[in-house]
Amino acid sequence: MIETQDFEIIRKSETSISEIDFANLPFGRVFSDHMLIAQYSKGSWSRPTIKPYGDINISPAMSAIHYGQSIFEGLKAFKSDNGETLVFRPDMNWERMNNSAQRLCMPKIPKEYFIDGIKQLVSLDQAWVPEDPSCSLYIRPFMFATDPFLGVKPSETYTFMIITSPVGPYYAKPLHLKVETEYTRAAMGGVGFAKAAGNYGSAMLPAKLAQDKGIDQLIWTDAKEHKYIEEAGTMNMMVVIDGKLLTAPLTSTILPGVTRDSFLTLAREAGYPVEERKVSVAELIDAQENGTLEEVFGVGTAATIAQVEKLTFQDNTYNLAPISTREISVKIGQLLLDIKKGNVNDSRGWNMTV
């Protein structure tokens, strides 16, 4: 780790925290006092600077705008009952961000910039971590290409930043999902496994079409046949059929979620049968119709565990098993949340204390 003195720290003269209603936090619209920024040029990174949150100047010809070299991560800091601030598994986010960078032909981010950068930034704005147990401080590291050049080639300059945002729950209620059989989120060999900004932009139209019909989000299916379920909205998708926890295997179309990995680890340790394999839409619908579909839920950093109460496929809408009857998602989801908040022993060392 680099030392604190190796960061340039410019403190905001007066905090804005008194302007924030922490009892009514929206998701992703309120930002803390400070941000981190570092520049990449001529093959090396500049000294990181933590400075007051604010707008940045960019060129209209900036290559990220025109050619899409833009990636990001998302993780959370929680306030424990004893007052500690805990950040969940930042090492995994750093590794995944560098995998995204490699796929989009971008430079790797040094671990100390990412991990110690988060630690210094969250420490400086620790008062912004909500006390409410249903809330958290969302941490958004991101990198984008900055060459002022209209030509299709990798940029030679980049900006890495981290901003933070106190947030409430991402989903306020159980979800109604539709199985998508026309539009595609990701194809084999593409960038579906990366947290590339373009993945989310291309998903907005089909999601809006569904939302216009009263559906919350989509279950994405494979690009070739629309036969197998992949992700759910912006989350990894999980189902429980006849007592078995099932989720799609990691391929180039599936984001390797930190929550996904953590949930599967805890479920296996609890003795639940887990299978990472292809699950067809036909298998899902058959299980619902024969009464063996016990749980459908999404897992992700923003949502943690998002229960699904309704499922639409073609012209049929199914009411799924009551959430009160669901064992695995409720039990493991609560255990995962307890670990994140320091309520139980973190035997795996997943939390970083700020």
C-alpha positions as CSV (number, residue, x, y, z in Angstrom):
1,M,0.0,0.0,0.0
2,I,1.1,3.5,-0.6
3,E,1.2,5.8,2.4
4,T,-1.4,8.5,3.0
5,Q,1.2,11.2,2.3
6,D,1.7,9.8,-1.2
7,F,-1.9,11.0,-2.0
8,E,-2.4,14.7,-2.5
9,I,-5.4,15.6,-0.3
10,I,-7.2,18.8,-0.9
11,R,-10.0,19.1,1.7
12,K,-13.3,20.7,1.0
13,S,-13.5,24.0,3.0
14,E,-17.0,23.3,4.3
15,T,-18.9,20.0,4.2
16,S,-22.3,19.7,2.5
17,I,-23.6,16.9,4.8
18,S,-26.0,19.2,6.6
19,E,-28.0,19.6,3.3
20,I,-28.7,15.8,3.1
21,D,-31.9,14.1,4.3
22,F,-30.4,10.8,5.4
23,A,-33.9,9.5,6.2
24,N,-34.9,9.7,2.5
25,L,-31.9,8.7,0.5
26,P,-32.4,8.0,-3.2
27,F,-30.0,5.7,-5.0
28,G,-27.1,7.4,-6.8
29,R,-28.2,11.0,-6.7
30,V,-26.4,12.3,-3.6
31,F,-22.6,12.5,-3.5
32,S,-20.1,12.9,-0.7
33,D,-17.7,15.8,-0.2
34,H,-14.6,14.4,-1.9
35,M,-13.5,12.3,-4.9
36,L,-10.2,10.6,-6.0
37,I,-8.6,11.2,-9.4
38,A,-5.5,10.0,-11.2
39,Q,-4.3,10.4,-14.7
40,Y,-2.5,7.9,-17.0
41,S,-0.2,9.2,-19.7
42,K,3.0,8.0,-21.4
43,G,2.8,4.6,-19.8
44,S,2.4,5.5,-16.1
45,W,-0.1,6.8,-13.6
46,S,0.1,10.2,-11.9
47,R,0.0,10.7,-8.1
48,P,-3.6,10.2,-6.9
49,T,-5.4,13.3,-5.7
50,I,-8.3,13.5,-3.4
51,K,-10.2,16.7,-3.9
52,P,-13.6,18.2,-3.4
53,Y,-16.3,16.5,-5.5
54,G,-17.2,18.5,-8.5
55,D,-17.4,18.7,-12.3
56,I,-14.5,17.8,-14.6
57,N,-13.4,19.4,-17.8
58,I,-13.4,17.2,-20.9
59,S,-12.7,17.6,-24.6
60,P,-15.6,17.2,-27.0
61,A,-13.4,14.9,-29.0
62,M,-12.7,12.7,-25.9
63,S,-12.4,9.1,-27.2
64,A,-14.5,7.6,-24.4
65,I,-17.5,9.5,-25.7
66,H,-17.0,8.4,-29.3
67,Y,-15.5,4.8,-29.0
68,G,-16.7,3.5,-25.6
69,Q,-13.6,2.9,-23.6
70,S,-15.3,3.3,-20.3
71,I,-15.5,0.8,-17.3
72,F,-16.6,1.0,-13.7
73,E,-17.1,-0.9,-10.5
74,G,-19.5,-0.8,-7.6
75,L,-19.1,-1.7,-4.0
76,K,-20.4,-0.6,-0.6
77,A,-19.3,0.6,2.8
78,F,-21.4,-0.3,5.9
79,K,-21.5,1.1,9.4
80,S,-21.3,-1.7,12.0
81,D,-23.1,-1.7,15.3
82,N,-19.8,-0.8,17.1
83,G,-19.2,2.2,14.8
84,E,-16.6,0.7,12.5
85,T,-16.8,1.4,8.7
86,L,-16.5,-1.8,6.7
87,V,-16.0,-2.2,2.9
88,F,-16.9,-5.6,1.5
89,R,-14.3,-7.5,-0.6
90,P,-12.6,-4.6,-2.4
91,D,-9.9,-7.0,-3.7
92,M,-12.4,-8.7,-5.9
93,N,-13.6,-5.5,-7.4
94,W,-10.0,-4.5,-8.2
95,E,-9.4,-7.8,-9.9
96,R,-12.6,-7.5,-11.9
97,M,-11.9,-3.9,-12.9
98,N,-8.5,-4.9,-14.3
99,N,-10.1,-7.8,-16.2
100,S,-12.5,-5.3,-17.7
101,A,-9.6,-3.0,-18.5
102,Q,-7.7,-5.7,-20.3
103,R,-10.8,-6.6,-22.4
104,L,-11.3,-3.0,-23.4
105,C,-7.6,-2.4,-24.1
106,M,-7.1,-0.1,-21.2
107,P,-4.2,0.1,-18.7
108,K,-4.3,-1.8,-15.4
109,I,-5.0,0.2,-12.2
110,P,-2.4,-0.3,-9.5
111,K,-3.8,-2.1,-6.5
112,E,-2.7,0.6,-4.1
113,Y,-4.6,3.3,-6.1
114,F,-7.8,1.2,-6.0
115,I,-7.7,-0.3,-2.5
116,D,-5.9,2.4,-0.5
117,G,-7.7,5.0,-2.6
118,I,-11.0,3.7,-1.4
119,K,-9.7,3.5,2.2
120,Q,-8.4,7.1,2.2
121,L,-11.5,8.5,0.4
122,V,-14.0,6.7,2.7
123,S,-12.0,7.6,5.8
124,L,-12.1,11.3,4.8
125,D,-15.9,11.2,4.2
126,Q,-16.7,8.7,6.9
127,A,-19.5,10.9,8.3
128,W,-21.3,10.2,5.0
129,V,-21.7,6.5,5.8
130,P,-25.4,6.2,6.8
131,E,-26.2,4.9,10.3
132,D,-29.5,3.4,9.1
133,P,-29.0,-0.4,8.7
134,S,-31.0,-0.4,5.4
135,C,-28.6,2.1,3.9
136,S,-24.9,2.2,2.9
137,L,-22.2,4.3,1.2
138,Y,-22.0,3.2,-2.4
139,I,-18.5,3.4,-3.9
140,R,-18.0,3.9,-7.6
141,P,-14.5,3.5,-9.1
142,F,-14.4,4.1,-12.8
143,M,-11.9,4.7,-15.7
144,F,-12.4,6.3,-19.1
145,A,-10.3,7.1,-22.2
146,T,-9.4,10.8,-22.6
147,D,-7.5,11.2,-25.9
148,P,-8.9,14.2,-27.9
149,F,-8.8,12.2,-31.1
150,L,-11.4,11.0,-33.6
151,G,-9.9,7.8,-34.6
152,V,-10.7,4.2,-33.8
153,K,-7.8,3.1,-31.7
154,P,-7.0,2.6,-28.0
155,S,-6.5,5.9,-26.2
156,E,-3.1,6.7,-24.9
157,T,-4.4,8.7,-21.9
158,Y,-7.0,7.7,-19.3
159,T,-8.6,9.1,-16.1
160,F,-9.3,6.9,-13.0
161,M,-11.7,8.3,-10.5
162,I,-13.6,7.2,-7.4
163,I,-16.7,8.9,-6.1
164,T,-19.0,7.9,-3.2
165,S,-22.7,8.2,-2.6
166,P,-24.9,7.5,0.5
167,V,-27.8,5.4,-0.7
168,G,-31.0,3.7,0.4
169,P,-32.2,0.4,-1.0
170,Y,-31.9,-0.1,-4.7
171,Y,-35.2,-2.1,-5.0
172,A,-38.0,-1.1,-2.6
173,K,-40.2,-4.1,-3.3
174,P,-40.1,-7.6,-4.8
175,L,-39.8,-7.6,-8.5
176,H,-41.8,-8.6,-11.6
177,L,-39.4,-10.0,-14.3
178,K,-40.0,-10.8,-17.9
179,V,-38.0,-13.4,-19.8
180,E,-36.5,-11.5,-22.8
181,T,-36.5,-13.5,-26.0
182,E,-35.9,-10.8,-28.6
183,Y,-33.2,-8.4,-27.4
184,T,-29.7,-9.5,-26.3
185,R,-27.5,-8.3,-23.5
186,A,-24.3,-10.1,-24.4
187,A,-22.9,-12.6,-26.9
188,M,-20.2,-15.2,-26.5
189,G,-16.8,-13.6,-27.1
190,G,-18.1,-10.1,-26.3
191,V,-17.8,-7.9,-23.3
192,G,-20.7,-9.2,-21.2
193,F,-18.3,-10.4,-18.4
194,A,-16.8,-6.9,-18.1
195,K,-18.4,-3.9,-16.4
196,A,-18.3,-1.8,-19.6
197,A,-20.5,1.2,-19.7
198,G,-21.9,0.2,-23.1
199,N,-23.4,-3.0,-21.7
200,Y,-25.8,-0.9,-19.7
201,G,-26.6,1.6,-22.5
202,S,-27.6,-1.2,-24.8
203,A,-29.9,-2.7,-22.2
204,M,-32.0,0.4,-21.6
205,L,-34.4,0.2,-24.5
206,P,-35.6,-3.4,-23.9
207,A,-35.8,-2.6,-20.2
208,K,-37.9,0.5,-20.8
209,L,-40.2,-1.4,-23.1
210,A,-40.9,-3.8,-20.3
211,Q,-41.3,-1.1,-17.7
212,D,-43.8,0.6,-19.9
213,K,-45.9,-2.6,-19.4
214,G,-45.5,-2.6,-15.6
215,I,-42.6,-5.0,-15.5
216,D,-39.6,-4.1,-13.4
217,Q,-36.7,-5.8,-15.2
218,L,-35.7,-8.5,-17.6
219,I,-34.3,-11.9,-17.4
220,W,-31.7,-11.9,-20.2
221,T,-31.3,-15.1,-22.2
222,D,-28.5,-16.4,-24.4
223,A,-27.9,-14.5,-27.7
224,K,-27.9,-17.6,-30.0
225,E,-31.2,-19.3,-29.1
226,H,-32.8,-17.3,-26.3
227,K,-33.1,-20.7,-24.7
228,Y,-31.0,-20.4,-21.4
229,I,-31.4,-17.8,-18.6
230,E,-28.3,-15.7,-18.0
231,E,-28.7,-12.5,-15.9
232,A,-31.6,-10.6,-14.3
233,G,-31.5,-6.9,-15.1
234,T,-28.2,-5.7,-13.6
235,M,-27.9,-8.7,-11.3
236,N,-26.8,-12.3,-11.4
237,M,-29.8,-14.6,-11.5
238,M,-30.4,-17.5,-9.1
239,V,-33.3,-20.0,-8.8
240,V,-34.0,-22.9,-6.4
241,I,-35.7,-25.9,-8.1
242,D,-36.5,-28.9,-6.0
243,G,-34.1,-27.9,-3.2
244,K,-31.2,-27.2,-5.5
245,L,-29.6,-23.7,-5.9
246,L,-29.0,-23.1,-9.6
247,T,-27.2,-20.3,-11.4
248,A,-25.6,-19.9,-14.8
249,P,-21.9,-20.8,-15.1
250,L,-19.4,-18.0,-15.7
251,T,-18.8,-17.4,-19.4
252,S,-17.9,-14.4,-21.5
253,T,-21.6,-13.3,-21.2
254,I,-21.9,-13.4,-17.4
255,L,-20.6,-10.8,-15.0
256,P,-18.5,-12.5,-12.3
257,G,-20.4,-10.9,-9.4
258,V,-18.8,-10.4,-6.0
259,T,-22.2,-11.0,-4.4
260,R,-22.7,-14.0,-6.6
261,D,-19.4,-15.6,-5.5
262,S,-20.0,-14.7,-1.8
263,F,-23.6,-16.1,-1.9
264,L,-22.5,-19.4,-3.5
265,T,-19.6,-19.8,-1.0
266,L,-22.0,-19.3,2.0
267,A,-24.7,-21.6,0.5
268,R,-22.2,-24.4,-0.1
269,E,-20.8,-24.0,3.5
270,A,-24.3,-24.2,4.8
271,G,-24.8,-27.5,3.1
272,Y,-27.2,-26.5,0.4
273,P,-26.7,-28.3,-3.0
274,V,-25.4,-25.8,-5.5
275,E,-25.1,-26.3,-9.3
276,E,-23.5,-23.8,-11.7
277,R,-24.9,-24.9,-14.9
278,K,-27.2,-23.8,-17.8
279,V,-30.8,-23.4,-16.8
280,S,-33.2,-23.3,-19.7
281,V,-36.3,-21.2,-19.8
282,A,-38.3,-24.4,-20.4
283,E,-36.9,-25.9,-17.2
284,L,-37.8,-22.8,-15.3
285,I,-41.4,-22.7,-16.6
286,D,-41.9,-26.4,-16.1
287,A,-40.7,-26.1,-12.5
288,Q,-43.2,-23.3,-11.9
289,E,-46.0,-25.3,-13.4
290,N,-45.2,-28.6,-11.6
291,G,-44.6,-26.8,-8.2
292,T,-40.9,-27.4,-7.8
293,L,-39.8,-23.8,-8.4
294,E,-39.2,-22.7,-4.9
295,E,-37.2,-19.4,-5.2
296,V,-36.3,-16.9,-7.9
297,F,-34.0,-14.0,-7.0
298,G,-31.2,-11.8,-8.2
299,V,-27.9,-11.0,-6.4
300,G,-25.7,-8.0,-6.9
301,T,-23.9,-5.2,-5.1
302,A,-26.6,-2.6,-5.5
303,A,-29.5,-4.9,-4.6
304,T,-27.7,-7.5,-2.5
305,I,-30.7,-9.9,-2.7
306,A,-33.7,-9.0,-4.9
307,Q,-36.7,-11.3,-4.5
308,V,-38.8,-12.0,-7.6
309,E,-42.5,-12.4,-7.0
310,K,-43.9,-12.5,-10.6
311,L,-42.5,-13.9,-13.8
312,T,-43.7,-13.2,-17.3
313,F,-42.9,-15.5,-20.3
314,Q,-44.5,-14.8,-23.6
315,D,-48.2,-14.2,-22.8
316,N,-48.3,-15.8,-19.4
317,T,-47.6,-14.2,-16.0
318,Y,-46.9,-16.5,-13.0
319,N,-47.2,-15.6,-9.3
320,L,-44.2,-17.3,-7.7
321,A,-43.9,-18.9,-4.3
322,P,-44.4,-16.5,-1.4
323,I,-41.2,-15.0,-0.1
324,S,-42.2,-16.2,3.4
325,T,-41.6,-19.8,2.2
326,R,-38.2,-19.1,0.8
327,E,-35.3,-20.6,2.8
328,I,-32.0,-20.3,0.9
329,S,-32.3,-16.7,-0.4
330,V,-33.6,-15.4,2.9
331,K,-31.2,-17.3,5.2
332,I,-28.0,-16.9,3.1
333,G,-29.0,-13.3,2.1
334,Q,-29.3,-12.4,5.8
335,L,-26.0,-14.1,6.7
336,L,-24.3,-12.2,3.9
337,L,-25.7,-8.9,5.1
338,D,-24.7,-9.7,8.7
339,I,-21.1,-10.3,7.5
340,K,-21.0,-7.0,5.5
341,K,-22.2,-5.1,8.6
342,G,-19.9,-6.9,11.1
343,N,-22.8,-8.5,13.0
344,V,-21.2,-12.0,12.7
345,N,-17.6,-13.2,12.7
346,D,-15.9,-12.4,9.4
347,S,-13.8,-15.6,9.3
348,R,-12.8,-15.2,5.7
349,G,-11.4,-11.7,6.1
350,W,-13.8,-10.3,3.5
351,N,-14.3,-6.9,5.1
352,M,-11.7,-4.1,5.0
353,T,-12.0,-1.9,8.0
354,V,-11.6,1.9,7.3
